Amino acid sequence: MYSKKFEKAFALVLKHEGGYVNDPNDPGGETKYGISKRAYPDLDIKNLTEEDAKRIYYNDYWIKNRYEEIEYEPLAVKLFDIAVNVGPRRANMFLQSALNTIGKNVVVDGVIGPKTLEAVNSVSGDYLLRVFVIEAGYYYLGLVYRNLDFRKYLYGWLFRLFDGLELKTWEKRK
């Protein structure tokens, strides 16, 4: 039922999200596999199964945000991973800001519509992935600057941001 690309993205999310956590300092509150009580208030988070989480991610994140339609797999996988951490709308805005940074003119509204998707698939995925990661990193650093209590999360956020990246090596131009 699930594509190879989604399976890879879901595996990366599970690596970063793990099991049940109820950290009173985490704005997401009670979470399991990255699914939060804040986002799904009617869900029994503690008893959520991995398969339930997979189904939620596939329908509410992957399909709804058109990540399957992103041709460059490493970008789709990382975008999904960050969307789980910060929310799809914000992650999609990072992507749209990255597109604008590299010269594509898209509206930064957090929705991956036909124009955003066309822009994403018309540029070097590797280049866009690098700029996307910088956009997300800037966001994480901003959170810490605004609230020093978030310093305890920074290492994990940055590790997550760079983990699993499949970047091409730089070749010096002649």
N, C-alpha and C positions, 0 to 999 in steps of 0.2 A: 504494500500500500504506500509506503513512504519511499521517496527518492533516495538515491545514494548521497546526494548533496545534503538533504535534510538529516539523514542518519549521522553524517559526519558532524554537522552543526549541533545536533542534539547530544552527541557524545562529548563534544567540547564543553557544552553547557553543564552536563553532569559532572565533568571533571572539576569545574569551578564552583558549582553550587552544592553538591553533596546532599546530605540528608537534612533532617529536621533541626531547625535552629529557632530559638525564641530570644533574641537579643533585645533587651528593652531600649538600647540606644540606636538600634537600626530603624530608620524611618519606615521600612517595609514591614516591620513587626515580625510576627510568626511566619516562618517560611519553611518550605520543603521542596527540594529540587529547583529552587529559585521561584517557586510559585508562592506568592505572598497572600496573607490574610487581607491585607489592605486592598490588593487588586481583586481578590475573590472572597469577599466577606462571607458568603454563604457556603463556602467549601470547608470541609473538615480537613484542615491542613495536616494535622498530625497523622492521619490515617491515609493520606494521599499515596497512591501507588506510583511507581515509575511509569507504568503504562498510561495511567490517568494524566500524569504530567506531560508525557509525550503527545498525547492526543490534544491537550490544551495548547501546547506550544505549536503543534502543527496547524491547528485551525485558527487560533487567536493571534498568533505571531507570524508564522511562516507563510501561510496562504493569504491571510488578510493583508499582509504587508508586501506581498508579491516578491519575496526573497527568492523563490524558486526561479523567477524570471530573470534574475541577475546572472548574466552569462559567466562572469569570472567567479568561480567557486570560492576561492579564498576570501573574496570580498563578501559574498553572501553569508559565508560561515561566520566571519568576524562580526558583520553587521548584526546577525541574529544573536550572537553571544553577548554583544554589548546591549542590544535591545532588551534582553532578559535582565540585565543588570540595571539599566537606567530607564527602561520603558521604551516601547517601539517608537512613539512619537518623537521623543528626544533623540534617539539613535538615528532615526530617519532625518531629523533636522541636521545632525552632524554630517550625514551623507550629503544632504543638499547644500550645506555650507561649503563642504569640500568641493563639490561640483562648481560652485560659484568661484571659489578660490582658484581653480584651474581653468577658468574661462568659460564655463557653461553657465548660461543664465536660466536658473530655475527658481521658482518661488520656494522659500524656506517655510513650509507649513507643516512638516512632519508627515505628509501623506505621499506615498510613492505611487503617483499616478503615471499616465502614459508619457508625459513630458520628462519627468524625472527618470523613469525607466529607460527611455530613449537616450537621454544624456549619459546615464550610467553605462549603457552598453555601447556607447560611441567613443569612449576614451580608453586609454590603457588602464585595465583593471588594477594592475600593480601600482601604478602611479596614484590612482584614486584611493586605493587601500592605504597607502602611506599618508596621504593628506587626511583621510578619515580618522586614522589612528591619532594623528596630531590634534584634530578637533576634539576627539573624545578625551585625550590626555589633558588638554587645556580645561575642559569641563571638570575633570576630577581634581585638578590642582585648584581650580576656583572654589570648589566645595570646601577644600581644606583651608584656603585663605579666609573664607567667610565663617568657618566654624572649625576651630582648632581641635575640637573633640573628634573630628573625622580623621585626624592624622593616623589613628590606629587602623583605619581601613585603606590608607593610601598604598601601602606596599601591595596588598592583595589586588586592589583595583589596577595598579600599573602592571603587576605580573599578569593579570588576566588580559589586559589590553594587548600585551606583546606575545602572550602565549599562543602557540599554534600558527603564528603568521608564516605564510609561505611567500616570502618575498624573493624576487629575482635578484641576482647579484648585480652590482653596479659595474658597467663596462665603461671604461674611460673612452671618451670620444677622441677621435684622431683628427 
